Amino acid sequence: MSTRALDSVAPVPVRWRVSHASVVVGAWVAVIVTAVVVQPSAALRPYALFAHLISLAVGFGAVLCVECYSVAWLLRRTTLERVTTLALTLDPLIWIGLVGLAGSGLLLSPHLDRPLTALKMVLVLVVGLNGVRARRLGRDLRGFLDQHASRGRHAVDESTGRHAVVQVNPEAAVALEVGAPAEAVGTPKLPLRIFLRAASISAVSQAAWWGAALIGFLNTMSHS
């Protein structure tokens, strides 16, 4: 399976990606404007803080779960099929957690004039935009895996030149490895640039989530 095959799977127009990024940026701006205009009462703070912590557990917890499975794949303890399926399954939870964090954060009286709080808002935007990239990568890999599995089930009989349906171990069919021989059935070569793309998404995600969580902790301690 070549790099060209991966690029040909379910191409998404540029306007699709731009529109999703625009929604993220628009929602981020709306959150900032609302935080400036709305002045919540102090009585709401304990409930907002509880919702904030729950949202962090849901969103960040789902992210860490995907990251752990990704590391397991690098250590050859699981398949890319499982990692991709898990990432696409948990993607809604990650977005729910992010939206919950933004919504509950409005009720925590954020001081947007403080450098740390401003940095946290930038990190939240980075998390959202990086999430758009991650969703696109997940769909690309899902299409690549499905295409490879379909190709693996239809082999050509060299003696007759006809296509024959063969049984392929589903686990072997998705055991992708970086730089693995492309000729081996069930072990196609995962393009290095796709691997680096996934690595960059993972690195940005971890840096932004941990950074935002740390700043949130420092802000909470300063209010106590």
N, C-alpha and C positions, 0 to 999 in steps of 0.2 A: 504494500500500500504506500503510495508516494505522497509527498507533501502536497502535490497538486490535488490528489484525491481528497485530502482533508479540507483544502480550501474550497472545494466544489460542493461540500456538504451544506445544504440549507443556507445559501448565502443570504445575508441580511443587509438590506439597503442602508446606506449611510444615514438617511433620514430617520430610520428606526432607532439607531444608536443615539443620534442627536436628540430625538424627542425624549427618550428615556433620561438622558443626561439633563435635559432642560427641565424635566419634571423634578428631578432631584435638586437642581439649583433653585428652581422656583419655590419648592417646599422649604428649602434651607433659608431663603430670603424671608419667606412668610413667617418662619419661626422666629427669626431675629426681630422682625418688625413687631410681631405680637408680644415678644418678651419686653420690648421697649415700651409698648403702649399699655399692656395689661399689668396691673399691680395687684397680685393675689393677696389675700389676707393671710396673716401668720397662722391662723387655725388650719389652713389647708396644707401647710408645709409637711407635717408628719405623714399625711396620706400620700402627698406627692413624692416624698422621699421613698416610701414603701413601694409605690408604683415604679419609681426610678430603679430601685434595686431589682425588682422582679423583671423589668424590661432588660436590665443588664444581664441578668442570669439567663434569660431566654436567648437574647441576641448573641452575646459574647460566648455563652455556653455552646450554642450551635456552631459558631465559628471555630472554637477550639476543638470540637468533635471532628469537624471536617479536617482540620490541620493534623490531628492525631492520626486519622486514617491515611492522610497523604504521606506522613512520615512512615507509617506501616508499609505503604506501597513502595517507598524508596528502599526500605529494608527487606523487600520481597516477602512480606508477611501477608499481603492481600493483593487483590487485583485492581487495576484501574477501573474496571467495570463497577466494582463495589464502591470505590471512592467517588466516581462520577454519579452513581445512583444516589449515594448518601448526600452529596453536595446539592443535587437538584431537589431532593426531598426536603432538606433542611433550609433551603433558600427562602421559602416564605417565613419561617420562624426568625431568620436573621433580619428580614425586613420588618417584621412585626416588632421585634425587639428594638430596632433602630427608631421606628416611629414612636414606640412607647417611651423611649428615652427622650426624644425631642419634645413630645407632648407633656410628659411629667416634668421635664426640665423647665418648662415655661412657668410652672407653679412654684419653683424653688427660688424665685427672685434672683436670677443670675445677674452679676455685675459685669455687663458687657464692656465697661470701660477699663476693666482690669486686663493686663496683658495675658495672664494665664487663661482667663475665661475666653478671651478672644481667640487664643491658640486652640482651646478646646473646640470652639465652634468651627474653626478651620479643619480640625481633625475629623469632626463629624461630617463635614462636606466631603472630605477625602474618602471616608468610609463609604458614603453613599455612591460617589462616582466610581470607586473601586468595585463596589458591588455590582454595578452595571457591567463592568468588564468581566467580573467573575461569572455572572449569569451567561454572558455571551460565550465565554470559554467552555462552560459546562455544556451548553447546547452543541457547540462544535464537537466536543469530545463524544457526546452522546450519539451524534450522527455518524462520527467516525467509527465508533464501536459497532453500531448497528450495521453500517456498510461492510465492515470487515467480517462480522459474523455471518452476514448474508453471503458474502463472497466465499467464506470458508466452507459453506454447506454445498456449494456447487463447484465441483472439481471437474477437470477435463480428463477423460479416459484417453491416455496417449495411444492406445492400440486402435481405438475406433475414431478418435477425434471428436467424440460426442460428450456432451455435458452429462455428468452423473451426480446424483445427490449422494452426499457422503455424510456420515455422522461425525460431528466434531464435538469434542469435550468443551462445554460452554466455559469452563474455568480456563482451559488452555487457550480458547479463542480470544480471550481478553487479557492475557498475561503480557501486557505491553511493557517493553523495557526501552530505556533511552539508549539508542545506538544498537539495538538488537538487530540480527540479520533479518532483512525484509523478506528473504526467500522462505523462511521457516513458516509453516502453516501454524497459525495461532500466535505467532510472535512477530507482528509487523513492527517496522521501525517508527518510533515516535519522533517526529522532527525535533531537532534540538531547539529551534526557535519557539516551538510550541511549549516545550518544557521550560524554557527561560521565561516565556510569557506567564506561565502558571506560577513560576517561582517569584516573579516580580509582583504578581497579584497577592500572593501569600505574604510576602515581606511587607508590602504596603499595608495590607489588612492588619497584620499583627502590630506594626508600629503605631498605626492610627488608633486601633482599639485600646491597646495598652496605654498609650499616651493620654487618650481621653479619659480612661478609667482612673489613671493616676491623678490627673488634674481635678477630676470630680472628687476624688478622695481628699485632696488637699483643700479644696474649696469647702467641703463638708466639715473638715476639722477646723477651719478658720471661723465657721459659723457657730461652732460648739463652745 
